[in-house]
Amino acid sequence: MKKYNLLFVLILTLFCNQIKAQNALDHSVWDQILILNVTDDGKVNYEGVMQDSPLFYKYFRSLSENPPTDQWTREEKLAYWINAYNSIAVKMIIDNYPVKNINELHDPWNQKFFRIKDKRYSLDDIEHKILRKFNEPRIHFLINCASFSSPKLMNRAYTAENIEEALEKCTMDFINDPARNTITSNLIQISQVFEWYKDDFNQGDVVAFINQYSNVKISKIPKNGYKEYDWTLNEQ
């Protein structure tokens, strides 16, 4: 009897592992594209992505054809939707290249650019109706809208295995990046991300959220203490 019980457990384990493998979308193609075409400081070689377009479009189709299911973990879903957002922004640029600014495109935020079965999604749909529903403020430092003032596009794909580390690292990097935030003892000018999504950060206590990660602690955000957002293309 013990022998049969052990066999049953082994079969069940193999079955569960197979289901898990089917659930997790392979992001390795996107990972390869990012490694080849994005610098460590987040500058993108859009012409290089265009040269790799067969691989890029293959990945983009895989996102559309393999959406998250209820069986996916929270980490798998987060990685999927953040990779989807970032790859959509890149695709919008290369489909209209050369451009100097994503806002040159027709209604880039509300254009239903991404399709899953019979439903279409815009960048705003993914950000506001999906990603922000995770109640995870650090997502704002992983999504990139092809602009200089955006959090930098990482040169690795997000996965269930690395998403938590990436959330923490990218938040720390963004807040302490002098190109995005000036936080010194003499001057405080922070990204408009903190103004636009104030309620996402520690229930509106932006100062407390920033102080969790900033090398220099602040007591308040001064009047006119937000940097003007630079929508210039984040191009190499």
C-alpha positions as CSV (number, residue, x, y, z in Angstrom):
1,M,0.0,0.0,0.0
2,K,2.8,2.4,0.9
3,K,4.4,1.7,-2.5
4,Y,1.2,2.7,-4.3
5,N,0.8,5.8,-2.2
6,L,4.4,6.9,-3.1
7,L,3.7,6.3,-6.8
8,F,0.5,8.4,-6.5
9,V,2.4,11.3,-4.9
10,L,5.1,11.2,-7.6
11,I,2.5,11.2,-10.4
12,L,0.7,14.1,-8.7
13,T,3.9,16.0,-8.3
14,L,4.8,15.6,-11.9
15,F,1.3,16.6,-13.0
16,C,1.4,19.8,-10.8
17,N,4.9,20.7,-12.1
18,Q,3.6,20.3,-15.7
19,I,0.6,22.5,-15.0
20,K,3.0,25.1,-13.4
21,A,5.3,25.0,-16.4
22,Q,2.3,25.6,-18.7
23,N,1.2,28.5,-16.5
24,A,4.5,30.4,-16.6
25,L,5.0,32.3,-19.9
26,D,8.5,32.1,-21.2
27,H,10.0,35.7,-21.2
28,S,13.4,34.6,-22.5
29,V,12.9,36.2,-25.9
30,W,12.1,39.6,-24.4
31,D,15.1,39.1,-22.1
32,Q,17.4,38.5,-25.1
33,I,16.1,41.6,-26.9
34,L,16.6,43.8,-23.8
35,I,20.1,42.5,-23.2
36,L,21.1,43.3,-26.8
37,N,19.4,46.7,-27.1
38,V,19.2,48.4,-23.7
39,T,22.1,49.9,-21.8
40,D,22.6,49.6,-18.0
41,D,21.2,53.1,-17.6
42,G,18.1,52.3,-19.6
43,K,18.8,53.9,-23.0
44,V,17.2,51.9,-25.8
45,N,18.6,51.2,-29.3
46,Y,15.3,51.3,-31.1
47,E,17.0,50.7,-34.5
48,G,18.5,47.5,-32.9
49,V,15.1,46.4,-31.8
50,M,13.8,46.9,-35.3
51,Q,16.6,44.7,-36.6
52,D,15.5,42.1,-34.1
53,S,11.9,42.6,-35.1
54,P,11.1,38.9,-35.9
55,L,12.1,37.9,-32.4
56,F,10.3,40.9,-30.9
57,Y,7.0,40.3,-32.8
58,K,7.2,36.6,-31.8
59,Y,7.4,37.6,-28.1
60,F,4.6,40.1,-28.6
61,R,2.3,37.4,-30.1
62,S,3.2,35.1,-27.3
63,L,1.9,37.7,-24.8
64,S,-1.3,38.0,-26.7
65,E,-1.8,34.3,-27.0
66,N,-0.9,33.3,-23.4
67,P,-2.6,35.6,-21.0
68,P,-2.6,35.0,-17.2
69,T,-5.0,32.5,-15.8
70,D,-6.4,32.1,-12.3
71,Q,-3.8,29.4,-11.7
72,W,-0.9,31.9,-12.2
73,T,0.8,33.2,-9.1
74,R,0.7,36.9,-8.2
75,E,4.4,37.2,-9.2
76,E,3.7,35.6,-12.6
77,K,0.9,38.0,-13.2
78,L,2.9,41.0,-12.2
79,A,5.8,40.0,-14.4
80,Y,3.5,39.4,-17.4
81,W,1.7,42.7,-17.2
82,I,4.8,44.8,-16.6
83,N,6.6,43.1,-19.5
84,A,3.5,43.6,-21.6
85,Y,3.3,47.4,-20.8
86,N,7.0,47.9,-21.5
87,S,7.0,45.9,-24.7
88,I,3.8,47.7,-26.0
89,A,5.6,51.1,-25.4
90,V,8.6,49.8,-27.4
91,K,6.4,48.5,-30.2
92,M,4.5,51.8,-30.5
93,I,7.9,53.5,-31.0
94,I,9.4,51.1,-33.5
95,D,6.1,51.0,-35.5
96,N,6.3,54.7,-35.9
97,Y,10.0,55.3,-35.9
98,P,11.7,57.8,-36.0
99,V,9.9,59.8,-33.4
100,K,11.3,62.1,-30.7
101,N,8.5,61.7,-28.2
102,I,5.8,59.1,-27.5
103,N,3.2,61.9,-27.4
104,E,3.8,62.6,-31.1
105,L,1.8,59.4,-31.7
106,H,-2.0,59.5,-32.0
107,D,-3.5,59.1,-28.5
108,P,-0.8,56.8,-27.3
109,W,-2.3,56.2,-23.8
110,N,-5.8,55.3,-24.9
111,Q,-5.1,53.5,-28.2
112,K,-6.3,49.9,-27.8
113,F,-3.0,48.5,-29.0
114,F,-2.9,45.1,-27.3
115,R,-5.3,42.3,-27.9
116,I,-6.1,39.2,-25.8
117,K,-8.8,37.1,-27.5
118,D,-11.7,39.5,-28.2
119,K,-10.6,42.2,-25.7
120,R,-8.2,45.1,-26.5
121,Y,-6.1,47.0,-24.0
122,S,-4.4,50.4,-24.0
123,L,-1.4,51.4,-21.9
124,D,-3.8,53.2,-19.6
125,D,-5.9,50.1,-19.3
126,I,-3.0,48.0,-18.2
127,E,-1.6,50.6,-15.8
128,H,-4.8,51.8,-14.2
129,K,-7.2,48.9,-14.5
130,I,-4.8,46.1,-14.0
131,L,-1.4,46.9,-12.5
132,R,-2.6,49.5,-9.9
133,K,-5.2,47.0,-8.7
134,F,-2.3,44.9,-7.3
135,N,-1.9,47.6,-4.6
136,E,1.8,47.5,-5.2
137,P,3.2,51.1,-5.4
138,R,6.6,49.9,-6.6
139,I,5.2,49.0,-10.0
140,H,5.5,52.7,-10.9
141,F,9.2,52.2,-11.0
142,L,9.2,49.3,-13.4
143,I,6.9,50.5,-16.1
144,N,8.5,52.6,-18.8
145,C,6.7,54.8,-21.3
146,A,9.7,55.3,-23.6
147,S,10.6,58.6,-22.0
148,F,13.6,60.1,-20.4
149,S,11.9,60.9,-17.1
150,S,10.3,57.5,-16.9
151,P,11.9,54.9,-14.6
152,K,14.6,53.4,-16.7
153,L,13.8,50.3,-18.8
154,M,15.7,47.4,-17.3
155,N,17.8,45.4,-19.7
156,R,16.4,42.1,-18.3
157,A,12.9,40.7,-18.6
158,Y,10.8,40.4,-15.4
159,T,9.9,36.9,-14.2
160,A,8.2,35.4,-11.2
161,E,11.6,34.6,-9.8
162,N,13.1,38.1,-10.1
163,I,10.1,40.4,-9.8
164,E,10.3,41.0,-6.0
165,E,14.0,41.8,-6.1
166,A,13.4,44.1,-9.1
167,L,10.5,46.0,-7.4
168,E,12.8,46.8,-4.5
169,K,15.9,47.6,-6.5
170,C,14.2,49.7,-9.2
171,T,12.4,51.7,-6.5
172,M,15.6,52.4,-4.7
173,D,17.4,53.2,-7.9
174,F,14.7,55.6,-9.1
175,I,14.4,57.6,-5.9
176,N,18.1,58.0,-5.6
177,D,18.7,58.8,-9.3
178,P,19.6,62.5,-9.6
179,A,18.3,62.6,-13.2
180,R,14.8,61.7,-11.9
181,N,14.8,63.1,-8.4
182,T,16.9,65.8,-6.7
183,I,17.0,65.0,-3.0
184,T,19.7,66.8,-1.1
185,S,19.9,68.8,2.1
186,N,19.6,72.0,0.1
187,L,17.2,71.1,-2.7
188,I,14.2,68.8,-3.0
189,Q,12.6,68.3,-6.5
190,I,11.0,65.0,-7.0
191,S,9.4,63.2,-10.0
192,Q,5.9,64.0,-11.0
193,V,5.2,60.3,-10.7
194,F,4.8,61.0,-7.0
195,E,2.3,63.8,-7.7
196,W,0.3,62.0,-10.3
197,Y,-0.1,58.8,-8.2
198,K,0.1,60.3,-4.7
199,D,-2.6,58.1,-3.2
200,D,-0.7,54.9,-4.3
201,F,2.3,55.7,-2.0
202,N,1.7,54.9,1.6
203,Q,-2.0,56.1,1.3
204,G,-0.8,59.5,0.2
205,D,2.1,59.9,2.6
206,V,4.6,60.4,-0.2
207,V,7.3,61.6,2.2
208,A,7.1,58.5,4.3
209,F,7.4,56.3,1.2
210,I,10.4,58.2,-0.2
211,N,12.1,58.0,3.2
212,Q,12.0,54.2,3.1
213,Y,14.4,54.3,0.1
214,S,16.1,57.7,-0.1
215,N,19.7,58.1,1.0
216,V,18.7,61.6,2.2
217,K,15.7,61.8,4.4
218,I,13.1,64.6,3.8
219,S,10.5,66.2,6.1
220,K,8.2,67.6,3.4
221,I,7.9,68.3,-0.3
222,P,8.2,72.0,-0.8
223,K,5.8,74.1,-3.0
224,N,6.8,73.6,-6.6
225,G,8.9,70.7,-5.5
226,Y,8.1,68.5,-8.5
227,K,10.4,68.2,-11.6
228,E,8.8,68.9,-15.0
229,Y,8.5,65.5,-16.8
230,D,10.8,65.1,-19.7
231,W,9.0,63.1,-22.5
232,T,12.1,63.0,-24.7
233,L,12.6,59.5,-26.2
234,N,14.9,57.3,-24.0
235,E,17.1,56.5,-27.0
236,Q,20.8,55.7,-27.1
